[in-house]
């Protein structure tokens, strides 16, 4: 039920993000979702791709500082308050969310939320008990 996310440390310089995306594109790796957290000097690009193992190897081979992280992906109806209900459930269970980001599926009826949590196994158990749809990596990579 976990999804592999690739994190890439980038200097905050013009063209660095383009270099990462071109490197992946040249390797025929498709980006499914991404987010960037930045400071004045550097940024961390977090991506979900269709071929995570290949992406990791290609990026490392190209000299990028990359790591793999397990994250959770859930699918929710794209309606007001949908995310709030899940976040409230996790908060009541004292599950700390380190970060999250979202994207819309091609049908645009549902949103997919990527979560990085302190205790993934506990979060998976809670979400399953709460009837929240957790997406396996293979499905997310193919969206």
C-alpha positions in Angstrom: 0.0 0.0 0.0 3.0 2.3 -0.1 4.1 4.4 -3.0 7.7 5.2 -3.8 8.5 8.9 -4.0 11.7 10.3 -5.4 13.1 13.4 -3.6 15.8 15.4 -5.4 17.9 18.1 -3.7 18.3 21.0 -6.1 20.3 24.2 -5.9 18.1 27.2 -6.3 19.5 28.1 -9.7 17.8 28.7 -13.0 17.5 25.6 -15.1 18.0 23.0 -12.4 14.4 21.9 -12.4 14.5 21.7 -16.2 17.5 19.5 -16.0 15.8 17.0 -13.8 12.6 16.9 -15.9 14.7 16.6 -19.1 16.8 13.8 -17.6 13.6 11.9 -16.7 12.0 12.6 -20.1 15.0 11.4 -22.0 14.8 8.2 -19.9 11.1 7.8 -20.9 10.0 8.3 -17.3 6.7 10.1 -16.8 6.0 12.4 -13.9 2.6 11.7 -12.2 2.8 14.3 -9.4 5.3 16.7 -8.0 5.8 19.4 -5.4 8.7 21.6 -4.5 9.7 22.9 -1.1 12.3 25.7 -1.3 14.5 28.1 0.6 16.6 30.9 -0.8 19.5 28.5 -1.5 18.0 25.1 -2.3 14.8 23.2 -3.0 13.6 19.7 -2.6 11.6 18.3 -5.5 9.3 15.5 -4.6 8.0 13.4 -7.5 5.8 10.4 -8.1 6.7 8.8 -11.4 5.6 5.8 -13.5 8.9 4.0 -13.1 10.4 4.9 -9.7 13.3 2.5 -9.6 14.4 3.6 -13.1 13.9 7.3 -12.2 16.1 6.9 -9.1 18.9 5.2 -11.0 18.8 7.7 -13.9 18.9 10.7 -11.6 21.7 9.3 -9.5 23.6 8.4 -12.6 23.2 12.0 -13.9 24.7 13.3 -10.7 21.6 14.5 -8.9 21.3 14.0 -5.1 18.2 11.8 -4.9 16.5 9.6 -2.3 13.6 7.2 -2.3 10.9 7.6 0.4 7.7 5.6 1.0 4.6 7.6 1.1 0.9 6.9 1.1 -1.6 7.7 -1.6 -5.3 7.9 -0.9 -8.1 8.7 -3.3 -11.0 10.9 -2.2 -14.0 12.4 -3.9 -13.1 15.9 -5.1 -15.7 17.6 -2.9 -15.5 20.4 -0.3 -14.5 18.9 3.1 -13.3 15.6 1.7 -9.8 16.1 2.8 -10.8 17.7 6.1 -12.5 14.5 7.2 -9.4 12.4 6.7 -7.2 14.9 8.3 -9.5 15.1 11.4 -9.4 11.3 11.7 -5.7 11.2 11.5 -5.4 14.0 14.0 -7.6 12.3 16.5 -5.4 9.2 16.2 -2.3 11.4 16.8 -0.8 10.5 13.4 1.6 13.3 12.5 1.6 14.3 8.8 5.0 15.6 7.8 3.8 16.9 4.4 1.2 16.2 1.8 0.4 17.3 -1.8 -2.4 16.5 -4.1 -3.3 15.9 -7.8 -6.4 15.3 -9.7 -7.0 12.0 -11.6 -7.7 12.1 -15.3 -11.4 11.6 -14.6 -11.3 14.8 -12.5 -13.9 13.2 -10.2 -11.4 12.2 -7.5 -8.3 13.7 -6.0 -5.3 11.8 -5.0 -3.5 12.9 -1.9 0.1 11.9 -1.2 1.0 11.8 2.5 4.3 11.4 4.3 3.6 10.3 7.9 5.7 9.3 10.8 4.2 5.9 11.2 2.9 4.6 7.9 1.7 1.2 9.2 -0.4 2.9 11.8 -1.8 5.3 9.3 -2.7 2.5 6.8 -4.5 0.6 9.5 -6.5 3.7 10.6 -7.4 4.7 7.0 -8.5 1.2 6.2 -10.7 1.1 9.3 -12.1 4.5 8.2 -12.9 3.1 4.8 -10.5 5.5 3.0 -9.3 4.2 -0.3 -5.6 3.6 -0.2 -4.0 3.3 -3.6 -1.2 0.8 -4.3 1.9 2.1 -5.9 1.3 0.2 -9.2 -2.0 2.0 -9.6 -0.6 5.4 -8.8 2.3 5.0 -11.2 -0.1 4.3 -14.0 -2.5 7.2 -13.4 
